[in-house]
Amino acid sequence: MRYYRRTNDMQGSVMTHLHRLALIAFCACSFAGCGSSSEPPEPPKVEDTAFGDMVGTMDKARGVQDTVDAQKQQTDQQINAAEGQ
């Protein structure tokens, strides 16, 4: 069985060409992906997204808290009046 050796002028030349080609392809893809001349689209209103129901819920909760605070104030006034303060 004979083993053939490559001569020094051919050794590694194929791999070197593949490395160069891979480097050029990588650089081309990187540069192509970096730049974008178009502006990003404007995001939709919160009411139009999945979180739209939560926005209404928070407003409703604030309204309920205001009602509870008003009732507490009335009750405190009635208690103070009953105690004679």
N, CA and C of each residue as an Amber inpcrd file, in Angstrom:
protein
   255
   0.8350000  -1.1680000   0.0000000   0.0000000   0.0000000   0.0000000
   0.8870000   1.2410000   0.0000000   0.6540000   2.1080000  -0.9250000
   1.4650000   3.3060000  -1.0470000   0.6980000   4.5120000  -0.5170000
   1.4170000   5.3680000   0.1220000   0.8440000   6.6320000   0.5920000
   1.4630000   7.7530000  -0.2220000   0.6180000   8.5880000  -0.7220000
   1.1110000   9.6880000  -1.5340000   1.1170000  10.9460000  -0.6900000
   2.1650000  11.6850000  -0.8420000   2.2760000  12.9640000  -0.1230000
   2.0540000  14.0950000  -1.1090000   1.4240000  15.1140000  -0.5890000
   1.2630000  16.2950000  -1.4210000   2.5490000  17.0960000  -1.4020000
   2.7620000  17.7980000  -2.4770000   3.9400000  18.6600000  -2.5100000
   3.6210000  19.9310000  -1.7350000   4.6060000  20.6570000  -1.3500000
   4.4300000  21.8570000  -0.5220000   3.6180000  22.9380000  -1.2170000
   3.6930000  23.0330000  -2.5250000   2.9540000  24.0830000  -3.2170000
   1.4450000  23.8150000  -3.2340000   1.0100000  22.5880000  -3.1140000
  -0.4140000  22.2640000  -3.1140000  -0.9760000  22.0970000  -1.7060000
  -0.1210000  21.9410000  -0.7460000  -0.5850000  21.6210000   0.5960000
  -1.3480000  22.7930000   1.2050000  -2.5890000  22.5620000   1.5850000
  -3.3990000  23.5690000   2.2570000  -4.0410000  24.5880000   1.3450000
  -3.7950000  24.5380000   0.0560000  -4.3310000  25.5710000  -0.8250000
  -5.8410000  25.4670000  -0.9610000  -6.3810000  24.2740000  -0.9710000
  -7.8260000  24.1080000  -1.0920000  -8.5090000  24.6460000   0.1540000
  -7.9830000  24.3160000   1.3190000  -8.5790000  24.7860000   2.5600000
  -8.4410000  26.2980000   2.6940000  -7.3570000  26.8460000   2.2470000
  -7.1690000  28.2890000   2.2910000  -8.2220000  28.9840000   1.4310000
  -8.4930000  28.4500000   0.2730000  -9.5160000  29.0230000  -0.5940000
 -10.9000000  28.9170000   0.0450000 -11.1640000  27.7970000   0.7110000
 -12.4470000  27.6340000   1.3990000 -12.5770000  28.6270000   2.5620000
 -11.4970000  28.8270000   3.2620000 -11.5290000  29.8030000   4.3590000
 -11.7970000  31.2110000   3.8330000 -11.1480000  31.5530000   2.7500000
 -11.3720000  32.8770000   2.1690000 -12.8110000  33.0390000   1.7040000
 -13.3310000  32.0200000   1.0540000 -14.7040000  32.0630000   0.5730000
 -15.6900000  32.1670000   1.7520000 -15.4450000  31.4010000   2.7850000
 -16.3180000  31.4500000   3.9630000 -16.2480000  32.8170000   4.6310000
 -15.0710000  33.3970000   4.7230000 -14.9090000  34.7190000   5.3240000
 -15.6380000  35.7870000   4.5030000 -15.5220000  35.7260000   3.1990000
 -16.2090000  36.6900000   2.3310000 -17.7180000  36.5370000   2.4680000
 -18.2060000  35.3010000   2.4950000 -19.6470000  35.0690000   2.6270000
 -20.1510000  35.5730000   3.9800000 -19.3820000  35.3310000   5.0350000
 -19.7640000  35.7950000   6.3720000 -19.8160000  37.3200000   6.4300000
 -18.8110000  37.9700000   5.8820000 -18.7840000  39.4390000   5.8810000
 -19.9410000  40.0150000   5.0640000 -20.2310000  39.4120000   3.9320000
 -21.3240000  39.8990000   3.0930000 -22.6580000  39.7720000   3.8150000
 -22.8800000  38.6510000   4.4670000 -24.1300000  38.4630000   5.2160000
 -24.2160000  39.4120000   6.4040000 -23.0990000  39.6370000   7.0710000
 -23.0880000  40.5440000   8.2220000 -23.4050000  41.9680000   7.8010000
 -22.7850000  42.4170000   6.7270000 -23.0350000  43.7870000   6.2650000
 -24.4560000  43.9460000   5.7260000 -24.9740000  42.9200000   5.1010000
 -26.3310000  43.0000000   4.5600000 -27.3600000  43.0680000   5.6810000
 -27.0960000  42.4300000   6.7930000 -28.0430000  42.4190000   7.9000000
 -27.9570000  43.6360000   8.7900000 -26.9100000  44.4190000   8.6980000
 -26.7240000  45.5560000   9.5940000 -27.6020000  46.7460000   9.2420000
 -27.6520000  47.1130000   8.0110000 -28.3190000  48.3500000   7.6380000
 -29.7760000  48.1480000   7.2610000 -30.5970000  49.1060000   7.6890000
 -32.0030000  49.0860000   7.3110000 -32.4350000  50.5250000   7.0980000
 -32.8640000  50.8410000   5.8940000 -33.2300000  52.2190000   5.6050000
 -34.6710000  52.5170000   5.9870000 -35.4930000  51.5120000   6.1980000
 -36.8930000  51.7620000   6.5420000 -37.0410000  51.9670000   8.0470000
 -38.0200000  52.7790000   8.4120000 -38.2800000  53.0340000   9.8240000
 -39.1320000  51.9020000  10.3850000 -38.9540000  51.5900000  11.6680000
 -39.7720000  50.5180000  12.2490000 -41.2330000  50.9590000  12.3460000
 -42.1610000  50.0330000  12.2510000 -43.5740000  50.4180000  12.3120000
 -43.9510000  50.9270000  13.7000000 -44.9430000  51.7950000  13.7320000
 -45.4060000  52.3500000  14.9990000 -46.1650000  51.2600000  15.7650000
 -45.9050000  51.1290000  17.0650000 -46.5930000  50.0770000  17.8220000
 -48.0910000  50.3880000  17.9560000 -48.9190000  49.3610000  18.0600000
 -50.3620000  49.5950000  18.1770000 -50.7220000  50.1650000  19.5500000
 -51.9210000  50.7200000  19.6470000 -52.3870000  51.2280000  20.9300000
 -52.5330000  50.0610000  21.8980000 -52.3770000  50.3600000  23.1830000
 -52.4600000  49.3120000  24.1940000 -53.8470000  48.6740000  24.1810000
 -54.8640000  49.4540000  23.9120000 -56.2230000  48.9230000  23.8990000
 -56.4200000  47.8780000  22.8100000 -55.6070000  47.9340000  21.7640000
 -55.7330000  46.9990000  20.6480000 -54.8890000  45.7410000  20.8300000
 -54.1670000  45.6310000  21.9280000 -53.3110000  44.4710000  22.1690000
 -53.9660000  43.5390000  23.1860000 -53.2440000  42.5220000  23.5700000
 -53.7510000  41.5670000  24.5630000 -53.8890000  42.2060000  25.9380000
 -53.2130000  43.3360000  26.1760000 -53.2630000  43.9970000  27.4700000
 -54.3670000  45.0470000  27.5470000 -55.1690000  45.1780000  26.5200000
 -56.2200000  46.1880000  26.4780000 -57.2320000  46.0300000  27.5930000
 -57.5970000  44.7910000  27.9250000 -58.5470000  44.5660000  29.0110000
 -57.9910000  45.0030000  30.3520000 -56.6960000  44.8690000  30.5380000
 -56.0820000  45.2460000  31.8120000 -56.1180000  46.7500000  32.0330000
 -56.0090000  47.5330000  30.9750000 -56.0480000  48.9830000  31.1070000
 -57.4130000  49.3990000  31.6280000 -58.4770000  48.8440000  31.0850000
 -59.8210000  49.1500000  31.5480000 -60.0540000  48.6650000  32.9650000
 -59.4600000  47.5480000  33.3230000 -59.6050000  47.0000000  34.6630000
 -58.9660000  47.9130000  35.6960000 -57.8280000  48.4680000  35.3910000
 -57.1540000  49.3770000  36.3360000 -57.9760000  50.6430000  36.5470000
 -58.5480000  51.1920000  35.4750000 -59.3900000  52.3790000  35.6140000
 -60.6150000  52.0630000  36.4610000 -61.1810000  50.8980000  36.2430000
 -62.3540000  50.4800000  37.0070000 -61.9840000  50.3060000  38.4810000
 -60.8260000  49.7310000  38.7620000 -60.3850000  49.5360000  40.1440000
 -60.1560000  50.8760000  40.8410000 -59.6200000  51.8440000  40.1390000
 -59.4240000  53.1770000  40.7370000 -60.7690000  53.8210000  41.0730000
 -61.7460000  53.6420000  40.1960000 -63.0820000  54.1790000  40.4610000
 -63.7210000  53.5180000  41.6720000 -63.5570000  52.2140000  41.8040000
 -64.0980000  51.4980000  42.9650000 -63.4110000  51.9730000  44.2400000
 -62.0960000  52.1760000  44.1960000 -61.3650000  52.6450000  45.3790000
 -61.8430000  54.0290000  45.7890000 -62.1060000  54.9070000  44.8340000
 -62.6280000  56.2400000  45.1610000 -63.9870000  56.1300000  45.8430000
 -64.8370000  55.2290000  45.3660000 -66.1570000  55.0280000  45.9720000
 -66.0190000  54.5060000  47.4000000 -65.1300000  53.5420000  47.6040000
 -64.9140000  52.9840000  48.9450000 -64.3620000  54.0510000  49.8870000
 -63.4480000  54.8680000  49.4280000 -62.8940000  55.9370000  50.2650000
 -63.9750000  56.9440000  50.6530000 -64.8510000  57.2800000  49.7220000
 -65.9340000  58.2210000  50.0200000 -66.8850000  57.6220000  51.0500000
 -67.2280000  56.3480000  50.9210000 -68.1020000  55.6930000  51.8930000
 -67.4490000  55.6220000  53.2640000 -66.1370000  55.3810000  53.3120000
 -65.4160000  55.3410000  54.5890000 -65.4490000  56.7010000  55.2610000
 -65.2660000  57.7370000  54.4970000 -65.2830000  59.0890000  55.0480000
 -66.6700000  59.4090000  55.6260000 -67.7310000  59.0290000  54.9250000
 -69.0840000  59.2450000  55.4330000 -69.3230000  58.4590000  56.7170000
 -68.8560000  57.2010000  56.7360000 -69.0260000  56.3760000  57.9300000
 -68.2510000  56.9680000  59.1020000 -67.0250000  57.4400000  58.8690000
 -66.2310000  58.0670000  59.9330000 -66.9350000  59.3050000  60.4740000
 -67.5240000  60.0970000  59.5950000 -68.2470000  61.2870000  60.0370000
 -69.4650000  60.9110000  60.8750000 -70.1750000  59.8490000  60.4770000
 -71.3370000  59.4140000  61.2350000 -70.9290000  58.8820000  62.6040000
 -69.8170000  58.1660000  62.6750000 -69.3320000  57.6390000  63.9530000
 -68.9220000  58.7950000  64.8590000 -68.2030000  59.7470000  64.3020000
 -67.7670000  60.9000000  65.0960000 -68.9720000  61.6950000  65.5910000
 -70.0220000  61.8470000  64.7740000 -71.2300000  62.5720000  65.1780000
 -71.9540000  61.8130000  66.2770000 -71.9910000  60.4710000  66.1860000
 -72.6770000  59.6600000  67.1920000 -71.9490000  59.6840000  68.5180000
 -70.6220000  59.7990000  68.5090000 -69.8350000  59.8590000  69.7260000
 -69.8260000  61.2550000  70.3190000 -70.2750000  62.2370000  69.5620000
 -70.3320000  63.5830000  70.0580000 -69.0360000  64.3500000  69.8850000
 -68.2810000  64.0270000  68.9360000 -67.0200000  64.7330000  68.7340000
 -67.1770000  65.8520000  67.7470000
